[in-house]
Amino acid sequence: MYNPITETINPREAVLFSCGGVNEVARQFAEMLTYCKRKNLHVVDVFFETSGIKSYEKDCMNKLLDYLKHNKTKQAVVFHSRKTYLKHIDISKLLPFMQSGQIELRFAKDNVII
């Protein structure tokens, strides 16, 4: 059986995700970029929302999900920390991508990979 995900794996690519206030997002991205450089990950896209309104945060998450649906290469999705991930993400939406092996979640501040 042909599996396009395993055929096009590039585990060195990463997308960054953050939601929060302007200063918080800027600080988080700086730390995530440092993490990616240290781990030799090439950042191919960035998803962020600087509004505190939850509907906008959901829009940001929907953009990330659309990206993942259309991209068949394996991606590292980098979050600042598990705390910010749990605060802003509906985990069930990322589960199919994790189960299929399309993505791995990385938490820069915690230095954890799922």
VMD Tcl script that draws the C-alpha trace (Angstrom):
set ca {
  {0.00 0.00 0.00}
  {1.35 3.43 -0.94}
  {1.65 5.86 1.96}
  {2.41 9.38 0.70}
  {3.41 10.53 4.17}
  {6.26 8.03 4.56}
  {7.31 8.56 0.96}
  {7.88 12.29 1.45}
  {9.20 12.53 5.00}
  {11.29 15.59 5.74}
  {11.61 15.66 9.53}
  {13.85 18.73 9.32}
  {10.95 21.06 8.47}
  {8.99 22.85 11.16}
  {5.97 25.09 11.49}
  {5.61 27.40 14.47}
  {2.34 28.17 16.26}
  {1.54 30.78 18.89}
  {-1.46 32.74 20.16}
  {-1.52 35.50 22.72}
  {-0.65 39.14 23.23}
  {1.80 40.89 20.90}
  {4.69 40.90 23.37}
  {4.01 37.32 24.44}
  {3.93 36.04 20.83}
  {7.12 37.94 19.95}
  {8.95 36.48 22.96}
  {7.66 32.98 22.23}
  {8.72 33.14 18.58}
  {12.19 34.30 19.55}
  {12.55 31.28 21.86}
  {11.04 28.89 19.29}
  {13.40 30.15 16.55}
  {16.37 29.63 18.86}
  {15.10 26.11 19.56}
  {14.73 25.36 15.83}
  {18.23 26.63 15.12}
  {19.65 24.49 17.94}
  {17.76 21.40 16.66}
  {18.64 22.10 13.01}
  {14.99 22.55 11.98}
  {14.12 24.67 8.95}
  {11.05 26.86 9.61}
  {8.74 26.62 6.59}
  {5.68 28.44 7.96}
  {4.45 30.40 10.95}
  {0.95 30.57 12.41}
  {0.12 33.14 15.03}
  {-2.66 35.30 16.40}
  {-2.04 38.30 18.61}
  {-5.64 38.90 19.60}
  {-6.98 37.67 22.90}
  {-10.40 36.95 21.40}
  {-10.94 33.19 21.37}
  {-12.70 33.15 17.97}
  {-9.57 34.56 16.36}
  {-7.45 31.96 18.11}
  {-9.69 29.30 16.57}
  {-9.17 30.92 13.15}
  {-5.42 30.64 13.66}
  {-5.78 26.97 14.58}
  {-7.98 26.38 11.52}
  {-5.25 27.87 9.30}
  {-2.73 25.45 10.82}
  {-5.11 22.52 10.25}
  {-5.68 23.55 6.62}
  {-1.92 23.73 6.12}
  {-1.42 20.25 7.57}
  {-4.25 18.80 5.45}
  {-2.64 20.08 2.24}
  {0.96 19.31 3.14}
  {2.00 15.67 2.88}
  {5.51 15.96 4.31}
  {6.21 15.10 7.90}
  {6.34 18.27 9.99}
  {7.52 19.24 13.41}
  {4.89 21.56 14.87}
  {6.62 23.70 17.46}
  {4.78 25.26 20.35}
  {6.37 27.42 23.01}
  {5.36 25.13 25.88}
  {2.87 22.45 26.80}
  {1.03 25.05 28.88}
  {0.39 27.37 25.91}
  {-0.48 24.35 23.76}
  {-3.13 23.13 26.20}
  {-4.49 26.64 26.65}
  {-5.10 27.34 22.95}
  {-5.45 24.03 21.13}
  {-8.30 21.58 20.75}
  {-6.08 18.51 21.02}
  {-8.58 16.26 19.24}
  {-8.06 18.24 16.02}
  {-4.34 17.37 15.90}
  {-4.78 13.73 16.94}
  {-5.37 12.33 13.41}
  {-2.16 14.00 12.18}
  {-0.24 12.58 15.12}
  {-1.69 9.08 14.74}
  {-0.86 8.97 11.02}
  {2.72 10.00 11.74}
  {2.40 13.20 9.71}
  {3.41 15.50 12.55}
  {5.36 15.47 15.73}
  {4.70 18.03 18.39}
  {7.66 19.82 19.90}
  {7.61 22.12 22.89}
  {10.59 24.46 22.76}
  {10.54 25.71 26.34}
  {9.99 22.24 27.82}
  {12.37 20.49 25.36}
  {9.76 17.73 24.86}
  {8.78 15.88 21.68}
  {5.50 13.96 21.25}
}
mol new
graphics top color blue
foreach p $ca { graphics top sphere $p radius 0.5 }
foreach p [lrange $ca 0 end-1] q [lrange $ca 1 end] { graphics top cylinder $p $q radius 0.2 }
display resetview
